[in-house]
């Protein structure tokens, strides 16, 4: 879209608003596509492992390989944004994801899935780290919640898409569709590259006056805060992804649900996560991020304990749904708190590192749960998510002790 210009050369408000809204819609659409494979894989795994003759715990291997690519990329996302710009980075992410999921769709054996999982992880790291950093630094918490709500839409739709494909005869066509969607996303971001090129370095009085809470900290305290923050993201995402990825196997292998009922149960987890995120974004009065983190973590412990307790099939499935709803606002709230804790300059680097830690936690802790399940039984999922929920509360308390948040934040 052509920008309207005034006689003094500045962009008109109408042109700027129109293009901004277009970029917001594209960002939300990109996160829907980002969430799809995360919702698909766990639901697809019982059928995928039957196709390849793989043991149940090999889902953890796929997640581990994917996280290698994700963590390596997110370590450099801040640098890539400065050199390429957000749009070019996200276009590359779309093409990389398409190549990776093409390997899933065409794989004659698990070896090719494992080989291309690194590409899907790298693509997710670029997309997740790039957009989270860009949006968090604009100071728009509603858009940040909507962004993660869009991710939740993708994860909620994912189980339904893969279940429909399985019921139609094979899980593979769902990944073919995913390849097409990623290429469409890449094309749209490529068209945005002039508008969202490499950012100019901040200067002038406004930049000098920007608050930097970490300016007076010792190097030791700064490193401790960064490490503690990454630890919180590591544990949080391990809990969210671990519960979401292993729910399908738990429902089918432990609760003895059918493929269709399992798809609906998994949809309940991701659907609750999505609904609460959108609700937080559209609430008339914003909920303080710190309150979202504290209350969400507390309810997550109770919901995880219900899954451990297993008060009947319906009660256990509802436990998963409540867990998804409780965790919904935690990740975007933690992201929005990073510039408050560290200042915008440091946050531009640290948010990408936090996303990398989140990817590592999602894959590493999910894989650890898989090893635990393989060594014992699927019943181990309940105790595992309960322990992670308790650790999340402890890790967040440590982070807040190191870098307190003002009451009005």
SVG drawing of the C-alpha trace seen along z (x, -y; Angstrom):
<svg xmlns="http://www.w3.org/2000/svg" viewBox="-17 -21 47 71">
<polyline fill="none" stroke="black" stroke-width="0.4" points="0.0,0.0 1.3,-3.5 1.9,-5.8 0.1,-9.2 2.5,-12.1 2.0,-15.7 3.7,-18.6 6.4,-18.6 7.3,-15.0 5.8,-13.3 3.4,-10.3 -0.2,-11.3 -2.1,-9.9 -4.5,-8.0 -1.7,-6.4 0.2,-5.5 -2.8,-4.1 -3.8,-2.0 -0.4,-0.5 0.0,0.0 -3.3,2.0 -2.2,4.1 1.1,4.9 -0.8,5.8 -3.1,8.1 -0.1,9.7 1.6,10.1 -1.5,11.8 -1.8,14.1 1.8,15.0 1.4,16.1 -1.7,18.2 0.5,20.1 3.3,20.3 0.9,21.9 -0.5,24.5 2.4,27.0 2.7,26.8 -0.9,27.8 -0.6,30.4 2.5,32.4 1.3,33.9 -2.0,34.9 -0.4,36.3 2.3,38.2 0.3,41.4 -0.4,41.8 3.1,40.6 4.9,43.1 2.6,45.9 3.7,44.9 7.4,45.0 7.3,47.8 8.8,45.4 8.4,45.7 6.3,43.2 9.2,41.3 10.7,40.3 8.4,37.3 10.8,35.8 13.7,36.3 11.8,34.3 11.3,31.5 15.0,31.6 16.2,31.3 13.8,28.5 15.0,26.5 18.6,26.7 17.7,24.6 15.5,22.3 18.0,21.5 20.8,20.9 18.8,18.4 17.2,16.6 20.7,15.8 21.2,13.6 17.6,12.3 18.4,8.8 21.4,8.5 19.4,9.9 16.6,7.3 19.2,4.5 20.8,5.7 17.9,7.1 14.8,5.5 11.8,7.3 10.0,7.9 13.0,9.5 13.7,11.7 10.1,12.9 10.1,13.6 13.2,15.8 11.4,17.5 8.4,18.4 10.6,20.0 12.6,21.9 9.5,23.2 8.1,24.3 11.2,26.3 11.2,28.0 7.5,29.0 7.9,30.3 10.4,32.8 7.6,33.8 5.1,34.3 7.4,36.3 9.4,38.3 9.8,42.0 11.0,42.5 11.5,40.7 15.1,39.8 13.9,37.2 11.5,35.7 14.4,35.4 16.7,33.9 14.2,31.2 13.0,30.5 16.0,28.2 14.7,26.0 11.3,25.8 12.9,24.8 15.0,22.1 12.0,20.7 10.0,20.6 12.9,18.9 13.1,16.1 9.3,15.6 8.7,15.8 11.8,13.8 11.4,11.2 7.8,10.3 7.9,10.5 10.8,8.1 9.3,5.7 5.9,5.6 7.2,5.5 9.3,2.4 6.3,0.5 4.7,0.6 1.4,2.1 0.4,4.8 -3.0,5.3 -1.3,6.2 1.1,8.4 -1.8,10.3 -3.6,10.5 -0.4,11.7 -0.2,14.6 -3.9,15.1 -3.4,15.6 -0.7,18.1 -3.3,19.8 -5.8,19.9 -3.2,21.7 -2.5,24.2 -6.3,24.7 -7.0,25.3 -3.9,27.5 -5.4,30.6 -8.6,30.3 -6.7,30.0 -4.5,33.0 -7.5,35.0 -9.5,34.3 -6.5,35.4 -6.1,38.6 -9.8,39.4 -9.5,38.8 -6.7,41.4 -3.3,39.8 -1.6,37.1 0.6,36.0 -1.8,33.6 -2.0,31.4 1.7,30.7 1.4,30.0 -1.2,27.4 1.2,26.0 3.9,25.6 1.6,23.6 0.6,21.3 4.2,20.6 5.0,19.6 2.1,17.2 3.3,15.6 6.8,15.3 5.4,13.6 3.4,11.0 6.3,10.1 8.6,9.8 6.2,7.1 6.6,5.2 10.4,5.2 10.7,1.5 8.5,0.3 10.1,2.5 13.7,2.4 16.6,2.2 15.7,-0.3 17.6,-3.5 19.7,-3.9 17.9,-5.9 19.4,-9.3 18.5,-12.7 17.1,-13.9 14.2,-11.4 16.5,-8.5 18.8,-9.9 15.8,-10.3 14.5,-6.8 14.3,-5.0 16.9,-2.4 16.3,-0.6 19.3,1.5 21.7,-1.4 22.7,-1.5 23.0,2.2 26.3,4.1 27.3,6.4 26.7,9.3 23.1,8.3 22.4,7.6 23.5,11.1 21.6,12.6 18.4,10.9 18.9,11.9 19.6,15.5 16.6,15.6 14.3,14.2 15.5,16.8 14.9,19.5 11.3,18.4 10.7,18.6 12.4,22.0 10.2,23.5 7.0,21.8 7.3,23.0 8.3,26.4 5.1,26.6 2.8,25.2 4.3,27.2 4.9,30.3 1.2,30.5 0.0,29.6 2.2,32.0 1.7,35.0 -2.0,34.6 -3.0,36.5 -0.8,39.5 -2.1,39.3 -5.7,39.2 -5.4,42.1 -3.0,44.3 -4.0,43.7 -7.6,42.5 -8.4,44.7 -10.2,42.0 -10.8,42.3 -8.9,40.3 -11.8,37.9 -12.4,37.4 -8.7,36.9 -8.6,34.2 -11.5,32.4 -9.8,32.8 -6.5,31.3 -8.5,28.5 -9.9,27.7 -6.5,27.1 -5.3,24.9 -8.7,23.3 -8.8,22.2 -5.3,20.8 -6.5,18.8 -9.8,17.6 -8.2,16.2 -5.4,14.4 -8.0,12.7 -10.1,11.9 -7.1,10.2 -6.4,8.2 -10.0,7.0 -10.7,6.3 -12.0,2.8 -9.2,2.2 -5.8,3.8 -4.9,6.3 -1.5,5.6 1.0,8.1 2.5,9.0 -1.0,10.0 -1.5,12.1 1.8,14.0 1.1,14.5 -2.6,15.6 -2.0,17.6 0.8,19.6 -1.2,20.3 -4.2,21.6 -1.9,23.7 -0.6,25.5 -4.2,26.4 -5.1,27.5 -2.0,29.6 -2.8,31.3 -6.2,32.3 -4.5,34.0 -2.3,35.8 -5.3,36.8 -7.4,37.9 -10.9,37.6 -12.5,39.4 -12.1,38.9 -14.2,35.7 -12.5,34.1 -9.0,34.9 -9.8,33.4 -11.2,30.3 -8.0,30.1 -6.1,29.7 -8.5,27.0 -8.2,25.1 -4.4,25.4 -4.4,23.9 -6.5,21.0 -4.4,20.4 -1.2,20.3 -2.6,18.2 -1.6,14.7 1.7,15.6 4.0,15.6 2.9,12.2 2.9,10.7 6.4,11.8 7.5,10.4 5.8,7.0 7.6,6.8 11.0,7.2 11.4,3.6 10.0,2.5 12.6,4.5 15.6,3.8 14.8,0.7 14.2,0.8 17.9,0.8 18.7,4.0 15.2,5.5 15.9,5.4 18.5,8.1 17.2,9.9 13.7,10.6 15.1,12.7 17.3,14.6 14.2,15.2 12.4,16.6 15.4,18.9 15.2,20.0 11.5,20.6 12.2,22.8 14.8,24.7 12.4,25.3 9.5,26.3 11.7,28.9 14.0,29.9 11.4,30.3 8.9,32.0 11.7,34.4 12.4,35.0 8.7,35.7 8.9,38.2 11.9,40.0 10.0,40.1 6.9,41.5 9.1,44.1 10.7,45.2 7.4,45.4 4.1,44.9 1.8,42.1 0.5,41.6 3.7,39.7 2.5,36.7 0.4,35.5 3.2,35.4 5.5,33.9 3.3,30.9 2.5,30.3 6.2,30.1 6.9,27.7 4.0,25.5 5.5,25.2 8.9,24.5 7.5,21.8 6.1,20.0 9.4,20.2 11.4,19.0 9.2,16.0 9.5,15.1 13.3,15.1 13.1,12.9 10.9,10.4 13.1,10.3 16.1,9.5 14.2,7.0 11.1,5.7 8.2,4.2 6.6,0.9 3.0,1.2 1.6,-0.8 3.0,1.6"/>
</svg>
